[in-house]
Amino acid sequence: MRNRAFRHSFISRDGGPPEFKSADVFTAESMPVASARIESNDLASYYPPARKVWVKLIAERETHKLVGAQVVGYGEAAKRVDVAATAITSGMKVEEFAQLDLAYSPPYFGTPC
């Protein structure tokens, strides 16, 4: 990874949305990239507090290595960009990133523990 420096920035507005988080690899030479953007909810849409979040992933066109991620929205952005930052640091390809098995625990209302 010649001439590259990893940058992980956390920029948010205190007291109100939207929240913006990003993680990326900067390079001195030009790098052909491909990117994809999605709009989704931070929670399953049937949960009342579900809020909009937008995610953009950037990958090297030739190798498919993830090199950047941006998340902005009214929901929780930090958790999403933390996972992307880990994938970028480890040199993961987009195909590997898409197959990650991450923990998820939906709310348990009225269920005894």
Residue pairs with C-beta under 8 A, 6 or more apart in sequence:
1 25
3 27
3 28
3 29
4 25
4 26
4 27
4 28
5 25
5 26
6 23
6 24
6 25
6 88
6 89
7 22
7 23
7 24
7 25
7 26
8 22
8 23
8 81
8 85
9 21
9 22
9 23
10 21
10 78
11 20
11 21
11 22
12 19
12 20
12 21
12 77
13 19
17 51
17 73
17 74
18 72
18 73
18 74
19 71
19 72
19 73
19 74
19 75
19 76
19 77
19 78
20 70
20 71
20 72
20 77
21 70
21 71
21 72
21 77
21 78
21 80
21 81
22 68
22 69
22 70
22 71
22 81
23 68
23 69
23 81
23 84
23 85
23 88
24 58
24 67
24 68
24 69
24 70
24 88
25 67
25 68
25 88
31 60
31 67
32 60
32 61
32 62
33 58
33 59
33 60
33 61
33 67
33 68
34 58
34 59
34 61
35 56
35 57
35 58
35 59
35 68
36 56
36 57
37 54
37 55
37 56
38 54
38 55
39 52
39 53
39 54
40 52
40 53
40 54
40 55
41 50
41 51
41 52
41 53
41 75
42 50
42 51
42 52
42 53
42 73
42 74
42 75
42 76
43 49
43 50
43 51
43 75
44 50
44 106
47 106
47 107
50 75
51 73
51 74
51 75
52 73
52 74
52 75
53 71
53 72
53 73
53 74
53 75
53 76
53 77
53 80
54 71
54 72
54 73
55 69
55 70
55 71
55 80
56 68
56 69
56 70
56 71
57 66
57 68
57 69
57 84
57 94
57 97
58 66
58 67
58 68
58 69
59 65
59 66
59 67
59 68
59 93
59 94
60 67
63 93
64 93
64 94
64 95
65 91
65 92
65 93
65 94
66 84
66 87
66 88
66 92
66 93
66 94
66 97
67 88
68 88
69 80
69 81
69 84
69 85
69 88
70 81
71 77
71 80
71 81
71 84
83 100
83 102
84 97
87 96
87 97
87 100
